[in-house]
Amino acid sequence: MLPNTYTHRRRWSEFQYLMYVHYSMEECEALCTRMAIMVNGKYRCLGSTQHLKNKFGAGYTLVARVSYPSDGSLPNIEAVQTFVQENFPNSVLKDVHQNLVQVELIESADTPV
């Protein structure tokens, strides 16, 4: 079990549920058919993963891994940043670390994602 994961099982009358608390949305999507989002100890929403994405989703996150050149120098991540900025002008650069670039792509009327 991961350190930031809490699992609780309970059988109550005819109903069975599994409470799985985690910070990774991707892992929860793979394991659950319905999700609840809790903020400050209170449930804020409940539904299928697709319902929550349609209601609260605002775009996509692009994570690009740039390969290292054969000469051992640092990769050219500026080319990736330029490409994303030209094709998605409303994008927001979230993180750059060695050979990884993380960009939030926000949908607008003129540039659908």
N, C-alpha and C positions, 0 to 999 in steps of 0.2 A: 504494500500500500504506500502511496506517495505521501510525503509529509504534509502537503497542503490539501489532502483529500480526507473527507469524513464520510463514512458510509454507515447508514442505519437501516436495519430491516425490521419490519413489524407486520404481524398478521393481526387483523382487526375485523371480526365478523367474517363476512365473505370477501372483504377487500384485502388486497395485498399491495404493498407499495415498497419502494426502495428509495430512500432519500440519499442522494449522492451530491455532496457539496464540493465544488471544484471551481477553479479560476479559469480553466481552459474550456472555451465554448466548443471547440472542435471535438474534444474528447466527450463532452456531454452529448453532442449531436450523435456521436457514434453509439452511445450507450442507452439513450433515452428516447421515448416517443413523445413525452410531454415534459416541459420545463417550467420552473417557477423562478423568477428573479427576485432576490431579496435585497433591499436597500435599508441600511441602518436597522436591521432586525425585523423589518416588515415586508411582507410579500407585496410586490408592486404589479406583477403580471404573471399570468399562467396561460400556457397554450403549447401548441406544437412548435417545433423549431421553425418551420416555414411561416407560421402565423406571426411569431415574434420577429422574424426577419422582415416580413412584409410591413409590419406595423412600426417597428423601431429602427430598421436598417437604413443607413444613409449612404451606402456606397460599398466599395471594396477596398481591401488592403492588398497591395502588391508587394511581395518580397522577392527581390531579384538577387541571385547569387552570381557574381561575375567571376569567371575563372581566372586564375593567375597565369600570366604569360610564361612561356617556356624558359625565359632568361632569369626568372625568379624575382622580377621586379613587382611592384604593387600593381594591381589591376586598375584599369581606367574606368572608374565608376562615374566620371563626369559625362561620358557618352550615354550612359543609362539615364542619368538625371536629365540631360538635354532632350533625349527622346521622349521621356515621360512628360516633361514640361511642354513640349511642342504639341503632343497628341492629347494631353489632358491638362489644359491650362488652369483648372481649378484644383489640381492636385496639391497635396501638402506633404512635404518631406518630413517623415517622422523620425528616421534613424539612419545613420550611416556608420557601419562598423567593419573595418578591414575590407572584405569583399562582399558584404551584404548591404543592400539598400532597401529600406522599407518606406513605402509611399502610400498615403491614403488617397484613394481616387473618389472624388465626390461628383455625383451625377448632376449635370445642369441641363438646361433646355437645348443648348447648342452643342454639347458634347455628351451624348448618352454613353454610359459605361456598359 
